[in-house]
Amino acid sequence: MQPLRGCNMLQLWCLYESFVKLLKAQSCRRTRSNTFPILEAEGTHNFCKLFGHFMFFHRDKFTTVPEVMEDKGDYELYSPNPQVRGMTTLDRTAFRKTISVPVLQVKNEKVNKLVKSLNHRMIQRSGLRRMLEDLSDKGKKLVLLDPHQISTENSFDESDHTVLKQLEISPHVSKYDLELTYENFKTEEILQAVLPEGQCVTSAFSRVGHIAHMNLKDHQLPYKALIGQVIIDKNPGIKSVVNKTKIIDSTYRYFKMEVLAGVDDMTTKVKENNVSYEFDFSKVYWNPRLSTEHERIVGLLKPGDILFDVFAGVGPFAIPAAKKNCTVFANDLNPESYKWLLHNCKLNKVDKNIQVFNMDGRDFLLGTVKEVLTKHLAHLSEKEKALHIVMNLPALAVEFLDTLKQLLTEAPGSSAILPTVHCYSFSKDDDPAADVRRRVEAFLETSLEGCCSVHLVRNVAPHKEMMCLSFQVPANVLYKNYANQEQADEPLPKRPRVLEDSCAEKNRN
Ligand SMILES: C[S@@+](CC[C@H](N)C(=O)[O-])C[C@H]1O[C@@H](n2cnc3c(N)ncnc32)[C@H](O)[C@@H]1O
């Protein structure tokens, strides 16, 4: 950690992001088990690992990192009129502004060659044309130069001058009054200009189909309608902008939301990991930030495996698993989730592989899960099928684990496979992995030493992590009469693939 001390956190974040992007571009793979996203690449693994640890220990400091890093010069030149400050109803015409930009007068036939050779000196801003008709001379064009680099002909370096000489273009730089309109400004520039000076501007949103989902701060609320409209204007495909209110439905985990701008239609369609889902975003739980986690768990399954999804939502674990030819039993207590889950099974043509239930998770575990396990466990051989139970209700799932205690009465056959549970939980502890394991062990009343793995899913808020603890249910927990069985002294079945990685605590050392 020593060399990283004294660095600006923002710079470190940028460095890390660039590094990750670079590695991704080189098609590096993610490790299967990690305490923080750590990337594998020859010669870079240690750096990433070190950075992973650094980020993990300083995770609370990274939640407010702005999405867009500002170039101050760019901001001053391209900032809208100061009169827009305080505007609460969007008036696009008020953003008109004239700036003076340097231009070269170039004969029509030489323009293309010049742009090729002096591309780096041209105005660098998407949405702005680099060439304009020269109204004083039909045979010429005005080539717009970057005002940050060029003010007079002395701004050109030697090689620029050589190019201009070769093309017989005069290096004389004149000024052109360029009108900027609302369309030319970026979202941040508009909001920066409108909202009170010195206060945090965020235009960050999660996209769920045609809906942009924001989480505005109190000081932004007076501008909420304007913010919503700007998001719609600047993001093709976004038709509604909603703000998450502080009210969360305590049972079904969806947020109450307020439409800030656009259409009040919350029935939307999204694609995640190549699977389509439709649902009413105002009535069910959907979080686009979980797509990697859904993919990770489904990646652990093999065709023929059995998946029980206790808190299935609209199906982001269940449907891809069924598409992979697993047999799926998916449940959700929310009647709306159940309705859309059924709909999505049909939409993805997997209704044959899924049975869908609408009941409390506890009843599902004590009923359907018990029934299916009883029927299948004795006949399974390890080569054939694995059993997985996914429990993604991080606020409460741990408390459902006691249902697994003595769930089955029959003695395990020698080839029986114990189900693997993936149980999600939030933790605010300094050591979230140990905290979650401790709580799971308390509900199971057994130690999971050496037979569980913990995965950091995401940082939810400062000092609040979402974790996934995966473990194979110990036979002495699952079977009522296990202690009395002759097989009790026999070695337990092998641990499944997911548990081959050691616990997160070990990974971090
Ligand atoms: C955090 S969401 C997860 C949904 C989905 N698995 C996903 O990954 O997006 C939890 C789900 O559990 C459902 N739920 C809440 N309490 C429940 C209970 N007691 N029994 C069954 N489902 C429940 C909610 O309706 C919600 O859809």
The ligand as a MOL file (V3000), in Angstrom:
LIG
                    3D

  0  0  0     0  0            999 V3000
M  V30 BEGIN CTAB
M  V30 COUNTS 27 29 0 0 0
M  V30 BEGIN ATOM
M  V30 1 C -33.6690 -8.0980 -4.2090 0
M  V30 2 S -35.0170 -8.7030 -5.1370 0 CHG=1
M  V30 3 C -34.1590 -9.8550 -6.1810 0
M  V30 4 C -34.8830 -10.1850 -7.4330 0
M  V30 5 C -34.0690 -10.9810 -8.4540 0
M  V30 6 N -33.6460 -12.2560 -7.9240 0
M  V30 7 C -32.8760 -10.1770 -8.9360 0
M  V30 8 O -31.7370 -10.6350 -8.7620 0
M  V30 9 O -33.0470 -9.1090 -9.5190 0 CHG=-1
M  V30 10 C -35.8560 -9.6560 -3.9760 0
M  V30 11 C -37.1540 -10.2540 -4.4400 0
M  V30 12 O -37.6890 -11.0030 -3.3580 0
M  V30 13 C -39.0990 -10.8480 -3.3250 0
M  V30 14 N -39.5080 -11.1170 -1.9380 0
M  V30 15 C -39.4780 -10.2860 -0.8880 0
M  V30 16 N -39.8690 -10.9330 0.2340 0
M  V30 17 C -40.1430 -12.2140 -0.1320 0
M  V30 18 C -40.5500 -13.3560 0.5590 0
M  V30 19 N -40.7720 -13.3380 1.8690 0
M  V30 20 N -40.7170 -14.4890 -0.1240 0
M  V30 21 C -40.4870 -14.5390 -1.4670 0
M  V30 22 N -40.1070 -13.4910 -2.1860 0
M  V30 23 C -39.9160 -12.3250 -1.5360 0
M  V30 24 C -39.3270 -9.4310 -3.8000 0
M  V30 25 O -40.6180 -9.2980 -4.3440 0
M  V30 26 C -38.2090 -9.2470 -4.8330 0
M  V30 27 O -38.6670 -9.5520 -6.1220 0
M  V30 END ATOM
M  V30 BEGIN BOND
M  V30 1 1 1 2
M  V30 2 1 2 3
M  V30 3 1 2 10
M  V30 4 1 3 4
M  V30 5 1 4 5
M  V30 6 1 5 6
M  V30 7 1 5 7
M  V30 8 2 7 8
M  V30 9 1 7 9
M  V30 10 1 10 11
M  V30 11 1 11 12
M  V30 12 1 11 26
M  V30 13 1 12 13
M  V30 14 1 13 14
M  V30 15 1 13 24
M  V30 16 1 14 15
M  V30 17 1 14 23
M  V30 18 2 15 16
M  V30 19 1 16 17
M  V30 20 1 17 18
M  V30 21 2 17 23
M  V30 22 1 18 19
M  V30 23 2 18 20
M  V30 24 1 20 21
M  V30 25 2 21 22
M  V30 26 1 22 23
M  V30 27 1 24 25
M  V30 28 1 24 26
M  V30 29 1 26 27
M  V30 END BOND
M  V30 END CTAB
M  END
